Every structure is written in structure tokens, then in C-alpha cells.
Amino acid sequence: MMKKAFLITLALLLTVGATAGKKLEVKDLTSSKFAATSIGSVRPLADGETYARMGEGSKRIEVCSFKTGKQVGVLLDVDDVKGGPLDRVDGYMVSPDGRYVLVQTNTQRIYRHSFTATYYIYRVSDHQLTPLSKHGDQQTPLFSPDSKRIAFVRDNNIFLVSNLDAPEELQVTTDGRRNEVINGIPDWVNEEEFGNDRSMVFTADGSHVVWIRYDETAVKQYSMPLFKGLSPEKKQYADYPGFYTYKYPIAGEQNSTCTVWSYDIASQQAQQVQVPLDTDGYIPRVIMTSDKEKVAVYTMNRHQDCLRIYMANATTAAVQMAIEEKVDKYVREEAMSDIQITDRHILLPSDRTGYMHLYLYDLNGRFIRQIEDGDYEVSAVYGYDEKTGDTYYASHENGATEQQVWVAHKNGKRECLTPKAGWSTALFSNNYRYFLHTWSDMHTPTVCTLCNNKGKVLETLVDNQSLRDLLGDYQLGQPELLTITTADGVQLNAWMLKPVDFDPAKQYPVVMYQYGGPGNQQVKNAWNIGQAGRGALLEQYLCQQGFICVCVDNRGTGGRGAEFEKCTYLKLGQLESHDQVEAALWLGQQPYVDKHRIAIWGWSFGGFNTLMALSEGRGVFCAGIAIAPPTSWRYYDTVYTERYMRTPQENAAGYDECPISRADKLHGTLLLCHGMADDNVHFRNTAEYTEALVQKGKDFRQLVYTNRNHSIYGGNTRNHLYQQCLDFFMDNVKAPRN
């Protein structure tokens, strides 16, 4: 008996020890308390041996060795500048010759990528600081290749500054006007969906500026109401509300008309470059090459299944097509944005064989060779070494949930430079002799090391040991990867997080978080998983309240090849929501899950997917939260929507299958959250959806956030949002059934 009692006591002590530790608070989810340390604003320098980085407090720009990680110099120190006060540096750009630094201050966000700022030219030799312009804030400044000039945009027009020691400003364009004509920077939809905030370049010899001109006169406007609000307070609306009005082309409607122009700096003459383009086509990029007679111009047809790369001569305006890339259904955006143009080559990602691989061409478009091949996806392109013929990239060769850095040699052999399981990214030096390696897995915060191009670790820069120690004081579970096989035989990648004191004999409520949109991945062996990132911190909080948390990547998500990703073509939301329901049914069959208490939630596309799943028809979810959800693709923009759905005129049936049309099938308790100043997914989506629910007699709860954009933050806003969502789960999922 005494032995039995001892064993029981020991078991109890071990259980208590396993669950001992602090519990998270809601404020921890948005504070910097559990933020991983990283290397800020790294810029490889021209010598190939050093890089610049932002110092602590954003008051210094330091120069460090790629070989040792040690500081070897200082480019700028705010306490040691001449010519004006400088409190901190928001961002910076080093001139090609290293003599100047363009310093970004007073940054004011516009959309996802764009912003205005006050820029200064800093001369490294004598620490002299000079305003780039005294006539208003600037956008997207750019050094010429010879470091003699800077081009920038202000009020939709291009300006040119010469003599950087005593800046002389010249206006290049004069026709730029808000909501009419834009020069050198993209309009809203091109910025958002092609991931770019600059649409101008110099030629290789610095003699010309080449840019894209967007005429958005015929594009219809959208207006968002603005109120006084708080954090920040807009006092101009204290008596009467105002509006923010901008051009936003919804699916099937008129886009901006795009043309390419060049400006001869010596003669101060501009001319249009006659780039062949469909009347409703896109020009996503203009890129400088090493050849002064060649500027690369990318074009895309409206269906986005044909990408062309033209080489344009800025002097003669002559244009020659170099590459035409046609693929099934659509060219993936990352395939276009990851194109690398080197001194003598074009490195093109393509999924023409069913998986994303790399193909090498010369600057005239002559095909040379395929770089690598296999049943896996290349996920990032780091560059091509002209001297050795080596190509550096990241891929999912070890499975979609893993990402490693690889080198493919000219002879066809490949080597994995970062073989450790987890998620690796790289930033290479200009000579490809070194790279900054960033690694994490589901259980380990980010580790940053310097490596040589053989993968050997030369120095550890950040190990986040202090964060690991802090996390060790808390009651946290360990996420695990798993595969869910649906009744259709589809295998879906997933991760699951259980409470620390998990008891397989009990039945737990489940919260499923997902995004589910085209090419996206939420299930990966990386630290930044979960709704709030930081090692699934929000899900850890839910587990401490007695939930199991699950994340499933449905069909349409990335990392598994073109067939898996593009099978949702013309029917966004149908297979995705079906797979989430199937995953919930699978979970409900597990003995430790209460199948009557499964909830689903998501943000943006994840909110759309939530609403589609709640109205799929089988009623497996007891509750759901949709944050900033699209509710009809007829309300979303041309570039994104038509890439996957074509136009409403061509695919009415696909567009009609949406949360609004499914309103009568809504099952479970619903919470809707949306910011009224969401420039991306307009509040209109929630307004029209709630009206449909009202007319169908469906109950729901709604949170509206004043003056907040798609990210719903500012002041206490994100804390409030999370608290409301967590309380909703506690009230509608955790509560025992009657």
C-alpha cells in the first residue's frame, strides 16, 4: 500500500511539474514581450565582403563583415551629422559608389507598400546632411548607377536631382494629378497585387529615366467614410465626417491605361516607348539591366496567363521581345516578382512542368538551360553567380512544410546549404561568397547566422536565447505537424497544438485557424505560425483556456505544385471550404475532440473561407469568426480576382457562389469584424453580407472599427479585437453544451 501511495504521489508531482508555469495574458499577444530579435534592415554592400545594418534604436547605420559579423565601420550616426537635426532613421539606401546614403525620415504610410517620407542626402566623407528636396515629401527615390543623380516622385510626378553635394531639382513630368495620372509609382491595384511601389528606373549608363505612366481617369472611384476617432485623432472631422476617395477597379471593370516613357536627361526630352500591350493588359515591372541599350519591361495580358519580357531601348524607343511565358490557368505572382536579371542573364521561375523550377536565358531571350528539376517547388530565388554559373535558391524539396537553401551548380549537381529541418531563408553577399541565414522551426525562435557559400556557419549573430528562456517560464504546449486525409482521399497538411495538461481520455473543444488563399502557406515548420505569429502565441493562449488549436492548409495553398494550387481556378472558395469542413469531420472522429464544439476563424481570405465553410451545408462548426472578409469577388479588385476567376462576365457562376448567396445556409454562431477604412477589402463586403443575413433571418454579432484599415490596429484596437474574439470562443465554443 505504501509503495502504491508513493507512486500516486509521484505521478501527481510529475503532472503538476509538467503544467507548472505562468499563463499568458491577452496583452502579451500584441506587445513586444515575446517578439524575436532579428537583424534589422540589412543591405549587402558593393564590395561583396560587407553589409550595412540598422543599429539599435535606429540611430546608427553600421558596416559589418560578412565573414565575422563584427562591426568594421559606421556609415551614419545621428549624433554626428552636420547640416540639420536628425533624431532617427526610418530607412536608408546606399549609393552604388558608397559615397552617399539616402536617409528616410518622417515616414507616412499610404497603402501596403507605399509611403511618403522626408529624405536627406548624407555625404559619408564629411557627415554632411542635405535635404533631397525643400518642396515637399518624396516617394521611391532612386540613385542613378553612377551615383550622380537621384530620381523621385512627388504628387504623381517625377523629379530629378543632380549635383548631390548641392542638389539641383528638375521636374521631369508635369501631367501627374491625383486620381487621374500617375508617373513612376503604381496605382492602387498594381501596387497591391503586383507587390511593387516603384515604376521607374535609370538606364545602365544613367543617361535616361524610364517609367510607367498610369492613366486612371476612366477607373471608377471608391469612397471610405472617415471620422474624428482616436489614436490617431482626426480633428478635421470633429464636426462633420469626411471621405477618402481613390481609384479602385473591381473585377470586370476598367483598369488604368499603362504606357512606358523615357526621358533623355541631357536634352530634357521625353518620348513614349512603344511597348506592345493589349488594350486591357498590365505592365507590372520595369527593370534596369547592365546593358545601357536594354531596359526590361514586363507585360501581362488581362487573364494573366501570358507573361512577356521586352527589352526596350530608351534612346531609340525600339522594343524587342525577349521571353514569352505561357502557362496553364495563370502565371503565379511570385514567378513574376522573383525573376532575376543579372549582368548577362535572365533567371526565370516557371511552373510550366507542374512545379516551380528555374530556367536560364541570356538578355536577348535565348534559352540556355533548366537549372534544376524534380517533384518539388522552388520557393525563393536568391541569384545567379555569373563567375561560377552557380544558382542559389530556396525550395520545398524535403516537403511543403520544410524550406531549405540550395545551390545548383553549372554541371547539374545540387547541394543543400542548410540541411537542418525547419524553415530557412538567405540573404547573399553581392559576390555570393557569404549569406545571412535565418532559420527557425515550430519550437525554436529565429536564429541568424553568417555562412559561407558552402553552408559552413562562420558566426552566430542572433540566437534568441533570452526569448527561449522567457518562454520556458510559461505553460506552453508543443505544436505538432500531421496529415489529414479527407473522405475524398485528399491529403492536407496541418498542425495541432494541445493543452500542456492534455488528457486523451477527455474531449476538448477545437478552434481551427486558416487562411487558405491561393499560394499561401500557414502550415510550415517555422516559428512564425498561428494567427498572431510568435510561435502560435495566440493559439497557446487558447490552449491554456482548454482548447485544442488546429491549422489546415486546404487545396489551393502553396508548396505542393501547380495542380494542388490551381485546382481552385474559376471557383474560389468551393474546394477550400469543402476541405476545411472535411478536416473538421476528421477531427470530430478523434476520441479526444468534442465534435459538437469545433469553431473556425480567419482574416481576409481566411474570413471568406470561414464564411464559405460555415455555409457549406453540413453544419460541422458551432461557431466562426470572419475578420475583414471578402463576401463577393464582384467587390474585389481586378488583378487578384481575375487571376483566379477571370471576369464576372466570363464566369458568372463562379462569382455567384459566395457567402452572400449562401447566407440562408449559415450554420453556427457568427462574429464579423471589419475596419471601416479598409482600402483593400472594403467594408462594403461586410455591409452587403450582413444585409443578406438580416433578410434571411440569420443571427450574427458584429464589430466595426472606426478609421481602421485591413490590418485593424492603432492605439488599443488590436488588443480589443483579440479580446473580443477570445471571449467569443469562450462563450460560444468552450461553454458546456446544454
N, C-alpha and C positions, 0 to 999 in steps of 0.2 A: 504493500500500500504506500509506504513512504517513497519507494522508487517511482511509483506511478504519479504521486503528487508532485515529486520533483520534476518529472518530465513535463507535466502540465504547466507548472510554474515557469519552466524554461521556455516552453513554447509560447506562453503569454509574453514573456520578456522579449523574445525574438520578434514577435508580432508588433509589440509596442515600439521596439527599436527600428523596425522596418518602416513604421509610419510616423516616427518622430520627426519633427522639423517644423519650420514656420509655414504658414499658409499665405498665399498671395492675396493682395488686395486689388480692387478694380483699378485704382490709380497707378498700380505697378504696370498695367498694360499699356499705358501711354507715356509714362515718364521715361527718362533715360537710364533709370536704375539698372535695367537688365540689358542695356544696349551693348553689343560687342564693339570693341575697339577695332578700328581699321586704319589703313594708310590713306590719308586724305589728299585728293587732287594731285595724283602723280602724273607727271609729264616726262616721258623719255626725252633726253636732250640729243642734239645732233651728233655729238662725238661717239655715241653708242656705248659709252662707259659710265655715264652718269644719268641721273634723273632729278627733276625738281619735284618738291613736295611742299604742301602747306604745313607750316609749323603749328604748334599748339597755340590755340587762341586765335588763329587766323591772322597773326601779326607778323609772320615771317614766311618767306619763301626760301627754303633751304635746298642746297645741292648735295646729293648723296651718291655714293659709289654703288654701282650695280653689283660689284664683286664683294664688297664688305658690308654694305648697308650703312656705313659710317658717313657722317656729315663731312663734306670736304669743302664747303663754301656756303655763302649766303648770297642769294640774288637780291633780296629786298628785306629790309627791316623797317617797320613803320616808324620806329623811334629814331631812324637815321636817314630820313628823306629830306630833301631840300625843295622848296617851291610851293609848299602848301601843307595843311594839316591832313593826316591820313590816320584814321582810327583803326581800321581793319581792312582785310582784303576778302572780298566775296568770291573772287575767282581771278584767274590770270592766264596770259598767253605769252610765251617767249618767242621773240622774233627768230627767224631761221638762222641769222648770224649770231644770235645770243647777246647782242649789244643792248637790246631793249626788252622791257617787259610791259605788256599792256595790262593795266591793273583795273579790275572791275570792282566798283563800289556802288552803294545806294541802289541795290537791285530791286526792281519792282516786277513781280510776276505778271504775265499776261495769260497765256494758256499753259498747256502741259510742258512744252519745251521753250516757249518764247518768253522774253523778258526785255525790259529796258534797263539801262544802268548808266551811271556816270563813270566814264573811263578816263584813265590817265596814262600818258606815256612816261615810263620810268627809264632813264638812262643809267645803265648799270655802272658805268665807269666813274661817274661823279655823284650818283644818287639823286640826280635832278628829276623832279616830278613836274610834268606839264599836262594841262587838260587836253584831251583829244579834241574837244570842241567846246566852245563857250556859248553855243547857240541851242542847247537842249540836249537831253539824254539820248543815248545811242542804242542801236541793236546790232548784233552779229558783226563786230569789227573783225577785220581780216588783214594780216600782213601780206604784202607782196613777197614773192620768192626771194627777191634781192634785199628785202628788209628796208626799202627806201620809202615805201608808201603804206598807208592803211586805208582800206575802204570800209565804209559802214553805212547803215541805214538809219534814217530819222524821218518820221512821218511819211513812211511808204516811199521815200526817195533815197537814192544812192548818193553818197558824198565821198570825196577822195581827199585825203590829207597827204601832202608831200612835205619834204624837209622836216623830219620828225624832231629835230632839235629846236625848231621854231615853226610849229605847224602852220601850214597854209591850206585853207579849206576850199575845195572846189565842188560845186554841185553838178552831179553827172546827169540826173534825171529831174524833171520838173512836173511830170504829169501825175505823180502819186497823190491820191486822195483817199481818205478813209471810206470804206465800203464801196469803192469804185475801182481804183487801180493800185496795185502793189508792185514795187520793184525790189528784187533782191532778197525778199523773205517770202515764205509761202503764205497762202491764205489759210483759214482755219482748218479746212478738211485735209489739205495737203500736209500741213504740219502734224496734225493728229494721227493720220493714218499711214503716212509715209515716214513718220518719225524723224523729222528734219526741221531745223529752224533757220537755215541759211540756203539761199538760192542764188549765190553769186560766187565767182572765182576770178582770180587773175590767170592770165596765160603764164606759161613757164618762164618767159623772159620778162614778165612784169609790164609788158607794153600795152596790154588791153585788160579791161574788165569785161567779163561775160556774165550775163544774168538772165533769170527767168522773169518775165513780166506777166502778172496775173490781172486780167480784166474781169472783175467780178460784178460789173454793173448789172448784168442780167440775172445774177443769183438772188434768190428770194431771201428776205431777212427774217430773223427770229429775234424777239424781244423778251428779256427777262426782267421781272419787277425787282427793284432794289428799295430797301427800307433803311431807316436810320440804323437799327441794330446796335450791337455792341461787339467789341473785340474783333475787328475794329469798329468804331462808331463812325457812321457816315452822316455827319451833321447837316450836310446839304439836303438830306431827305427828312429832316426833323418835322417839317410841316406837311409836305406832300411827298409821296413816294416818287421814285424815278424809274428809268428803264435803261438797260444795257442792250443795245441793238447791234447786231452783226450779221454777216452773210453766212448762212448755213444751208448747204444744199442737201435736201433729204432725198432718199432713194427715188430714182426715176426722174429727178428734176435737173435743171440746168446747172452745170458746173462753171467755174471760171474758164475763160479762154486763155490759153497759155501760149506765149511766144518767147523766143530766145533772141537776145540782143547783145551786141558787142560795142565797146567804146574804146576808141583809139586815144590813149592818153596824150600823145604828142600833138595830134591835130584837133583834139577835143571834138571828134565827130563820132556819132553813133549810127549803127545800121542794124537792121534785122537779119538774123541768121535763119535761112530758110530750112529749118528742120522739118522733115516730113512728119505730119501728125494728123490722125483722124480728127474730124471736127469736134468730136466729144472725147478726145484722148487726153492722157496725162503726161506731164513731164516731171517725174519725181526727183530727178537729180541733175545737177551739172557739176562735173568734176575736173579739176586740173590734171593734166598728165605731164610727164617730163619733156614732152615734145612741144615746143612753142607754137607749132602749127596744128596742134591737136588739143581740143577740149572735148571731153566725153560728155555726151548728152544722152540721158536715159529717157525713153518714151514707153508708154504703156497704152494699149487700147482700153476702151471702157470696160470690157469684160475681164481685163487683167489676166488674159491667158497668153499674151504675146508681149515679151519684153524685147526692145531693140536698143542697142547701144550704137550711137552715131559718133563719129569723130568730126568735129566742126573746126574750120579754120577761121579764127577771129578776124583776120585781116581781109581775106577774100570772101568770107561768108560761105565758102564751099563746104558741102557736107557729104560724108561718105559713111554708109552703114558698115559697122564692123561685126556685130553679132546680132543674130535674131534667135531668141529663145522662146520656143512654143512648147507648152506642157499641157497635160490634161487638166481640165477644170480651171485652175488659176495658178499664177506664179505666186509663191508664198512671199510675203513682205520681207521676211528675213533673208530670203535668197537674193532679193534685190539690194537690200541695205548692206549685206555682207560682202558684196563684190569688192575685190581688192584690185586697184590699179597701181602697179609697181612701175619702176623705171622703164621696163621693156615689155611688160606682160599684163594680161588681164586674168585674174583668178576668179572664176565664175562658179558659185554654188548652184546646183540644179538637182531636182528630184525626177529628172526625165526617165530614170530607170526604176522608179518606185521608192528610192531612198535618196536623201540629200547627200550628194557627193560633189567633188571639186574637179573642175575642168580648166585646163590652162590654154590660153590663146596669146598671140602676140598683139601689139597695139593696133595692127591692121585687121584683126579678127581672124587670123589664120589659126586653126585648131592645131595644138601641139600634142597634148596627151591628157588622159584622165589621171588624176593624182593618186586616187585610192578607190577601193571598191569593196562591197560586202553588204550583208543584210543588217545594216545599222545606219544611223543618221549622223552626219556631221552637224554639230550644233553651234559652232562658232568658228570664225576664220581669223587667224592672227597674222598671217602674212606669208610671203614667198621671198626667200633669200636668193637674190639674183646671182650671188657669187657661187653658191653651192648647189642651187636647184632644190633645196630643202623647203618643204611646205609645213607650216605649223598651224594646228587647228585643235579644236576640242570635238569629242564625239561620244556617242552612247554605245560604243562597241560592246561594253560589258552589261548592256541592258538600259532601258529607258530611264530607270531611276538612278543611274550612275553617269557621271561625266568625268572624263579624264582628258589630259592634254597629250597630244600626239605629234610626232614628226614623221612625214612621209619623204623618204629620200628619192633622189632623181632615178635611182636604179629600181624603184618599186618597193623596196623594203620599208617597213614601218616600225616605229618604236613608240611605246607608251612612256612618256616622260614623268608621269605622275601616277604610278600603278596602284597607290593606296585607294581602297574602297572609299567612296564618298563623292563629293562634288567639287571639282577643280576648275579654276579659271586662270588665265595667264595674261600678263602684260609684258611684251617683249621689248628689249632694247632695240635701238634703230639698226644695230648691226647683227641682231639675232644671236648674240653670244650669251645673253642672260635673259631671265624673265622673272617677274614678280609673280609668285604662285600663291593663290588664295584658295584655301581648302577648308571644308567643314564636312561633318556628317550629321545625322539626326541627333546624335548625342553629344556633339562637340562643337562649341562655338568656333568662329573663324580663326584660322591660323595662317599667318602671312610669312612666307619665306622667300629668300632670294636663291635662285638656282641657275646653274649654267645650262647651256643648251643640250646637255646630256641628261639633265634631270637631277644632277647632284645638288644637294642642299648646301649652299655656301654660308647662309646666315639666317637665323630666325628673327624676324622683325617684330611680330606680334604673336603671342600665344594665348592671350585672353585668360591666363591662369587666374587672375583675380576674379573674373566673372565666373569661372568654374568653381572657385572656392565659395563665392557668394551663393551660387545655385545649390551647392552642397548643403547649405543651411536650410533649404526649403524642401517641402514634401512634394517631390516631383516624380512623375512616372517616366517610363522609358517607351517612346514610340517604337512601333514595330512595323515593318513592311509585310504586306501579304498580297495574295492574288485572289480575287473573287471571280468565280465562273458563273455567269448568268444562265438562266434556263435556255437561252438561245445558243449557249456554247461560247459566248464571247468572254475572253479573259480580260479583266480590268485590274490595273494596278491600284493599290490602296495602302494607306497606313492607318494604324489604330493606336490610340492612347487610352490606357485603362487607369483607374484609380490605383494609388500605391497599395492600398489595402484590398485590392481586388480579390473577391471570393467567387470562384467558379460555380459555387452552389447557389449563388444569388442571381436575380435577374435585374439588369441595370437599364435605365433609360439611355438612349443614344442620341447624340447630336451629330449630324453629317454636314460638314462644311465642304463646299466645292466651288469651282469657277466654271470649268467645263467648256470654255470657248475654244475656237479654232487655234490649234498650235500651242495652247497654253499647257503648262505642267505644274500641278500642285503636289503631286506625289513624287518625291525625289529624296535621295539620301543626302540631305543637306540641312543645315541649321535653320535656315530662314523659311521654315514651313509653318503652316497654320494661318489663320485669318490675320493675326497681328504679328506674325513672324516670331523671331527671337526664341527659337526652339519650341514653337507651338505654345507660346506663353498663355494665350487666351484659353486654349484647349486645356492646358494644365490647370488653370483656374476652374474650369467646368468639371474636370475630373475630381478636384478637391471638394466639389459640391455633390459628388456622387454620380456623375455621368461617365459614359464611355464616349469618346470622340473618334470619329472616323472621317477620312477624306478619300474620295474615289475619283480617279480620272476616267471619265467616260469616253466613248468613241467621239472622235473629233479633236481630241487633245494631241499634244505633240510627242515627239521622241520615238514614235513607233512606225514611221514610214508614211508614205503618201496615201496608201489605201485606207489605213486606220484613221488618218486625219481628215481626208477629203470625202469620206463616205457620207458625211452630213450635207454635202453640196445640194443646194436648192431647197433644203428642208431643215434649216437651222432650228434646233430645239427639240426636234421629234425623237431622234435616236438618243440624244444626250439625256433628255429627261427620262426616256424609257430605261436607259442604263442605270440612272440613279434609283429609279423605282425597283429595278431588278436587284440592285445592291442592297436596298433596304429589305427586300424579301429574303435575300440570303442571310442578312444579319438577323432577321426575325426567326430564322431557323436555328440559330445558335442557342444553346441552352442557357447561356448567361445574359441573353438580351430579352427584354420585355418588348415583344413585337407591337404592343399597343402604345408604346411610348418612344417612338422614333420621330425625330424632327430633322428638318433640312433648312439650310440657310446659305446665302451667298450675296456677293456685291457685284453690281454691274451685270456682266453676262451671267455671273453666278446668281444674281437676283432674278434675272429672266429664267434661268434654268430651274430655280426654286419654284417659281410660279407655274412653269410648264409641268414640273413633277407633281405639284400639289393638285393639278387639274388633269393629270394623265388618265385618270379614270378608275384606278384600282384602290385608291384611298389608303395607302400604306402609312402615310405620315399623319401624326396627330397635330403637328404644328409646323410653321415655317416662318422665316424672316427673309424678306427681299429688300435689299438696300440699293437704292439708285438703279432700279431695274428698267431696261427697255421692255416695253409691253407690246409693241408692234414694230416690226422692222420698217414699216412705212414711215415711221417718225425718225429713223436714224439716218446717218449720213450716207452719201453716195459711195465713197471709196470703199469703206469697210463692208457695208451691207451688200453691195452689188458684187464684190469679190466672191462672196459665198452664195448669193441668192439671185444674181442677175437683177434686172429691174422688175418692179411690180407689174409693169406692162407685159413682161415676158413670163413671169412666174407668179401669177395672182394666187394660185392655190397654195404655194409655199408661204407667201406672205400672210395669207388668211389664217393659217394655223399658228395662232399666237395666244398669249394669255388672255387678251381681251375677248377673243372668240370662244375661249374655253371657260369664261367666267362662270357659267352655270354649272361647271363640273368641279369647282373649287371645293376641296375637302380639307378639313383641319382648321385650326385657329391660325390666323394670319396677322403678321405685323409688317407694315410697309413703312420704309424710311426714305426720305428724299430731301436733298437740298434745293431750295427754290432758285438759286443762281447756278445751277448745274449747266455749264456750257456744252458738256459732252452728251450725256443722256438727259435730255430736257425734262423738267418737272411735268411737262405735258404728258409724258408716258404714265406717270402715277395718277395724274388728274383724270385722264381718259379711262384708265383701268378701274379706278375707284367708282367712277360713274357707272361702268358696266356692272360692277359688283352690287352697287345700290339698286340698279334696275332689276337685277336677278335675285334681290333679297338676301344677299350673302353678307355675313357679319365679318368685320375686319377691324384692326386697330391701325392707326396711322400716326407717324411722327414727321413733322415738317420743320426743316431747319432754315432759318432766316439768313439770306445772303450767303449761303454756303454752296461751294461748288461740288464737283463729283466726289471729291475726297472727304467732304464733310468734316472739317476741322477748323480750329481757330478758337482761342480762349478755352473755355471748358467744354466745347462742343463734343469732341471725340470721347471724353470721359462720360458725358451724358448719354451719348449714343450707345456705348458699350454697356453702361449700367442698365439702360432700358432693355437692351437685348438679353442680357444675362437674367434680369428679373423676369422677362417674358418666358425664358426657358424654365426657370424655377416654378413659375405659376402654372404653366401650361404643359410641361413635359415631366418635370420632376415630381409634381404633386401626385400622390397615390390615386389610382382610379377608384371611382365610386362603385 
